[in-house]
Amino acid sequence: ILDDPDLKDIDPTVLKHCHAAAATCILEAGKQKADISAISTCLEDCKLDKERIELFCTEYQKNKDALEILLGSIGRSPLHITDVSWRLEYQIKNNQLHKTYQPSYLVTLNVENSDSGSHPDVSFSCTMEQLQDLVGKLKDAAKSLERATQM
């Protein structure tokens, strides 16, 4: 969008805000399964002219089914960690056959989504320092949640 020659005179910040507003409008309309009259009313309240409203509604109607499929695949609730497993990986040599002796941890989070059941596991590799940092942050989050539930 920023490279479009028709939009070169518009401030990039304003252009980004407009893009975010349009994306939010489209996502909310899809999430609410809004009909064209509801969308038109909303856009009229935003002071858009009739021609732009008609163009927006026409394009929305053309892509409505694909948008609903996409939104349905995302789900409504965040993933829930059900289990975690880890193993120590020890790298002895790198690609250039130099000795490195670097330990790292391979962590696998088993996750599920309450909307659609299980999902592929989330796996990542980290150093001991990164793993200690993650554990510390998880402990902080658990303490914050504990304090919030005691209020």
C-alpha positions in Angstrom: 0.0 0.0 0.0 2.8 2.4 0.9 4.4 1.9 -2.6 1.2 2.7 -4.5 1.8 5.9 -6.6 -1.8 7.1 -6.1 -1.2 7.2 -2.3 2.3 8.8 -2.3 1.0 12.2 -1.2 -0.7 10.8 1.9 1.1 10.7 5.2 2.2 7.0 5.8 1.0 7.2 9.4 -2.5 8.3 8.3 -2.5 5.6 5.7 -1.6 2.9 8.3 -4.4 4.1 10.5 -6.9 4.0 7.7 -5.7 0.5 6.8 -6.1 -0.7 10.4 -9.6 0.9 10.6 -10.7 -0.8 7.4 -9.4 -4.2 8.5 -11.1 -3.8 11.9 -14.4 -2.9 10.2 -14.2 -5.9 7.9 -13.2 -8.3 10.7 -16.0 -7.1 13.0 -18.6 -7.3 10.2 -17.5 -10.9 9.5 -17.4 -11.8 13.2 -20.9 -10.4 13.7 -22.2 -11.8 10.4 -23.5 -8.3 9.6 -25.7 -7.8 6.6 -25.2 -5.0 4.1 -27.7 -2.7 5.6 -26.0 -2.8 9.0 -22.6 -2.2 7.4 -24.0 0.7 5.3 -25.5 2.3 8.4 -22.2 2.0 10.3 -20.3 3.5 7.4 -22.8 6.3 7.1 -22.3 7.1 10.8 -18.6 7.4 10.0 -19.5 10.1 7.3 -18.4 8.1 4.3 -20.1 9.1 1.0 -22.6 6.8 -0.7 -20.3 5.8 -3.6 -17.6 4.6 -1.2 -20.1 2.7 0.9 -21.6 1.0 -2.1 -18.1 0.0 -3.3 -17.1 -1.3 0.1 -20.3 -3.3 0.5 -19.9 -4.8 -3.0 -16.4 -5.9 -2.3 -17.4 -7.2 1.2 -20.2 -9.2 -0.3 -17.9 -10.8 -2.9 -15.4 -11.9 -0.2 -17.9 -12.6 2.6 -17.8 -16.4 2.3 -14.0 -16.6 2.2 -13.8 -14.2 5.2 -16.2 -16.3 7.3 -14.2 -19.5 6.5 -11.0 -17.7 7.5 -12.5 -16.4 10.7 -13.9 -19.9 11.5 -10.4 -21.4 11.1 -8.9 -19.0 13.6 -11.2 -19.9 16.5 -12.4 -17.7 19.4 -10.3 -18.8 22.4 -6.6 -18.9 22.9 -4.7 -22.2 22.9 -4.5 -24.0 26.2 -1.3 -25.8 27.3 -2.2 -29.3 28.4 1.3 -30.7 28.9 5.0 -29.9 28.4 7.9 -32.1 27.6 11.6 -31.3 27.1 14.9 -32.9 26.3 18.5 -31.8 26.4 20.2 -31.4 23.1 23.9 -31.2 23.0 25.5 -29.7 19.8 29.0 -31.1 19.4 30.0 -29.6 16.1 28.6 -26.8 13.8 28.3 -26.7 10.0 32.0 -26.0 9.6 32.9 -29.0 11.7 34.2 -26.8 14.5 33.7 -28.2 18.0 31.1 -26.1 19.9 29.8 -28.1 22.8 26.6 -26.1 23.2 23.8 -27.5 25.2 20.2 -26.4 24.5 16.8 -27.6 25.4 14.1 -28.7 23.0 10.7 -27.9 24.6 7.4 -29.2 23.3 4.1 -27.7 24.5 1.0 -29.9 24.0 -1.8 -27.5 23.3 -5.5 -27.7 22.6 -8.2 -25.2 21.7 -11.6 -25.4 23.4 -13.3 -24.5 20.1 -11.9 -27.3 17.9 -10.0 -29.7 20.1 -6.3 -30.5 19.6 -3.8 -28.6 17.6 -0.2 -29.3 16.5 2.3 -29.2 19.3 4.3 -26.0 19.7 8.1 -26.8 19.8 11.1 -24.5 20.3 14.7 -24.7 21.2 16.3 -22.5 23.8 19.5 -22.1 25.9 19.6 -22.7 29.6 19.5 -18.9 30.2 16.4 -18.5 27.9 14.7 -21.4 29.7 15.4 -20.0 33.1 14.0 -16.6 31.9 10.9 -18.4 30.6 10.4 -20.2 33.9 10.9 -17.0 35.9 8.3 -15.2 33.8 5.8 -18.1 34.2 6.4 -18.0 38.0 5.7 -14.2 37.9 2.5 -14.8 35.9 1.3 -17.5 38.3 2.0 -15.2 41.4 0.1 -12.3 39.7 -2.8 -14.6 38.9 -2.8 -15.9 42.5 -2.9 -12.3 43.9 -5.7 -11.4 41.5 -7.9 -14.3 42.6 -7.4 -13.4 46.3 -8.8 -9.9 45.9 
